[in-house]
């Protein structure tokens, strides 16, 4: 994809006018200093013969100094004060709002660069993933002695199709800048992956990170949620005494590796996700089998034959006091409440073993009925048609009445049952508790319905890390954390 560079004006009109005025003042000051130096040189050349006899004269050191001492032009004490005040006066301009057209052009170019970068990554992933799987098998997930071998095959292309470029290679043991050969028959990212490194950019990468380093960062992030900036700073401080320093081109200070490292981490995670999807496709997993593998095998795996019982659904009319007891049910906040936010929350579901199943993003609104209904419909379409389910929700009584009133989920209504979670149930009316409290009704066991509260608690370390992250990075980090959360829960079953 060709590049089209557009030179945008820096700052608004007020800032540009101030910069022009300061530039003219600097040029005038420079001219005055140069003129003063020339005049001083001329006076020294003219008065050089009289300097030899200057100290032979007897003068009283306590007399008043001569008023005709040499002064630099423009720097005399009796200089024109009006001109000096004119020079030092700072002209003020009326602060103007940024030009809407400039902002639109800047936003358009930013979106274009993001889409071009995403297009290049997607185009590269189809070529990169087979090489990644092959390298992973050959090196036993980069654990064998040949992890750093060169697996690139012989190239029979002409010399005209080859090029050389310096690339910074960062590993967990050392970092170095080497000159690599690239050929038009092999993408640059594939060439680096054959050496055991993942590129930091899709087109002409200048930085690459080793697979063992990214595997180590992935394990470290799952347990302590370290940010990219502190990790790269610590890595640079650790590697510089043990290897060469990666300097900025033409400078002496070290490079900032945060941006290319973040791109390499995203690439590693996407390659792992594609690998998992390929396994599901080859094994022909159904949606429920995928949920059993990634979420909870106890809930979505094979069920014993003697546990299927028909659930009764007899719900009398309930008072509206239950919905008034919770802000989630009586959410009267409007768009002005979410004025400063685009994404205002998450809505999700988990199994009775606290494994996250599905999450929905709440955009510029509160907790509405459409979110639990969408998640329930998604869940019912994923499990087997003859499998029953119970749903514990903070306002499960209100949601149950709403579904019956609007006649929703008619095909699946007979196999789902609603209840209220234990923590919120005591705020409901007593008659509501008798019908929906999980401690007063059968088939709930010891399930308390507060698994999502524990899940939100496990996500709390991500708050400071994702406070200023982009939307895609925030979604990716939450998804990656929940995947690790589910794997850890499966091992504890």
ZISUL-V466677 format. One record per residue. RES is the residue in one letter. BURIAL is I if it has 24 or more other ideal C-beta (glycine too) atoms within 12 Angstrom, else O. Layout:
<<RES;BURIAL> <RES;BURIAL>>
This chain:
<<X;O> <X;O> <X;O> <X;O> <X;O> <X;O> <X;O> <X;O> <X;O> <X;O> <X;O> <X;O> <X;O> <X;O> <X;O> <X;O> <X;O> <X;O> <X;O> <X;O> <X;O> <X;O> <X;O> <X;O> <X;O> <X;O> <X;O> <X;O> <X;O> <X;O> <X;O> <X;O> <X;O> <X;O> <X;O> <X;O> <X;O> <X;O> <X;O> <X;O> <X;O> <X;O> <X;O> <X;O> <X;O> <X;O> <X;O> <X;O> <X;O> <X;O> <X;O> <X;O> <X;O> <X;O> <X;O> <X;O> <X;O> <X;O> <X;O> <X;O> <X;O> <X;O> <X;O> <X;O> <X;O> <X;O> <X;O> <X;O> <X;O> <X;O> <X;O> <X;O> <X;O> <X;I> <X;O> <X;O> <X;O> <X;O> <X;O> <X;O> <X;O> <X;O> <X;O> <X;O> <X;O> <X;O> <X;O> <X;O> <X;O> <X;O> <X;O> <X;O> <X;O> <X;O> <X;O> <X;O> <X;O> <X;O> <X;O> <X;O> <X;O> <X;O> <X;O> <X;O> <X;O> <X;O> <X;O> <X;O> <X;O> <X;O> <X;O> <X;O> <X;O> <X;O> <X;O> <X;O> <X;I> <X;O> <X;O> <X;I> <X;I> <X;O> <X;O> <X;I> <X;I> <X;O> <X;O> <X;I> <X;I> <X;O> <X;I> <X;I> <X;O> <X;O> <X;I> <X;I> <X;O> <X;I> <X;I> <X;O> <X;O> <X;I> <X;O> <X;O> <X;O> <X;O> <X;I> <X;I> <X;O> <X;O> <X;I> <X;I> <X;O> <X;O> <X;O> <X;O> <X;O> <X;O> <X;O> <X;O> <X;O> <X;O> <X;O> <X;O> <X;O> <X;O> <X;I> <X;I> <X;I> <X;I> <X;I> <X;I> <X;O> <X;I> <X;I> <X;I> <X;I> <X;O> <X;O> <X;I> <X;I> <X;I> <X;I> <X;O> <X;O> <X;I> <X;I> <X;I> <X;I> <X;I> <X;I> <X;I> <X;I> <X;I> <X;I> <X;I> <X;I> <X;I> <X;I> <X;I> <X;I> <X;I> <X;O> <X;O> <X;I> <X;I> <X;I> <X;I> <X;I> <X;I> <X;I> <X;I> <X;I> <X;I> <X;I> <X;I> <X;I> <X;I> <X;O> <X;O> <X;I> <X;I> <X;O> <X;O> <X;I> <X;I> <X;I> <X;I> <X;O> <X;O> <X;I> <X;I> <X;O> <X;O> <X;I> <X;I> <X;O> <X;O> <X;I> <X;O> <X;O> <X;O> <X;O> <X;O> <X;O> <X;I> <X;O> <X;O> <X;O> <X;O> <X;O> <X;O> <X;O> <X;O> <X;I> <X;O> <X;I> <X;I> <X;O> <X;I> <X;I> <X;I> <X;I> <X;I> <X;I> <X;I> <X;I> <X;I> <X;I> <X;I> <X;I> <X;I> <X;O> <X;O> <X;I> <X;O> <X;O> <X;O> <X;O> <X;O> <X;O> <X;O> <X;O> <X;O> <X;O> <X;O> <X;O> <X;I> <X;O> <X;I> <X;I> <X;I> <X;I> <X;I> <X;I> <X;I> <X;I> <X;O> <X;I> <X;I> <X;I> <X;O> <X;O> <X;O> <X;O> <X;O> <X;O> <X;O> <X;O> <X;O> <X;I> <X;O> <X;I> <X;O> <X;I> <X;O> <X;O> <X;I> <X;O> <X;O> <X;O> <X;I> <X;I> <X;O> <X;I> <X;I> <X;O> <X;I> <X;I> <X;O> <X;I> <X;O> <X;O> <X;O> <X;O> <X;O> <X;O> <X;O> <X;O> <X;O> <X;O> <X;O> <X;O> <X;O> <X;I> <X;I> <X;I> <X;I> <X;I> <X;I> <X;I> <X;I> <X;I> <X;I> <X;I> <X;I> <X;I> <X;I> <X;I> <X;I> <X;I> <X;I> <X;O> <X;O> <X;I> <X;I> <X;I> <X;I> <X;I> <X;O> <X;I> <X;I> <X;I> <X;O> <X;I> <X;I> <X;I> <X;O> <X;I> <X;I> <X;O> <X;I> <X;I> <X;O> <X;O> <X;O> <X;I> <X;I> <X;I> <X;I> <X;I> <X;I> <X;I> <X;I> <X;I> <X;I> <X;I> <X;I> <X;I> <X;I> <X;I> <X;I> <X;I> <X;O> <X;O> <X;O> <X;O> <X;O> <X;I> <X;O> <X;O> <X;I> <X;I> <X;O> <X;I> <X;I> <X;I> <X;I> <X;I> <X;I> <X;I> <X;I> <X;O> <X;I> <X;I> <X;O> <X;I> <X;I> <X;I> <X;O> <X;O> <X;I> <X;I> <X;O> <X;I> <X;I> <X;I> <X;I> <X;O> <X;O> <X;I> <X;O> <X;I> <X;I> <X;O> <X;O> <X;I> <X;I> <X;I> <X;I> <X;I> <X;I> <X;O> <X;O> <X;I> <X;I> <X;O> <X;I> <X;I> <X;O> <X;O> <X;I> <X;O> <X;O> <X;I> <X;I> <X;O> <X;O> <X;O> <X;O> <X;O> <X;O> <X;I> <X;I> <X;O> <X;I> <X;I> <X;I> <X;I> <X;I> <X;I> <X;I> <X;I> <X;I> <X;I> <X;I> <X;O> <X;O> <X;I> <X;I> <X;O> <X;O> <X;O>>
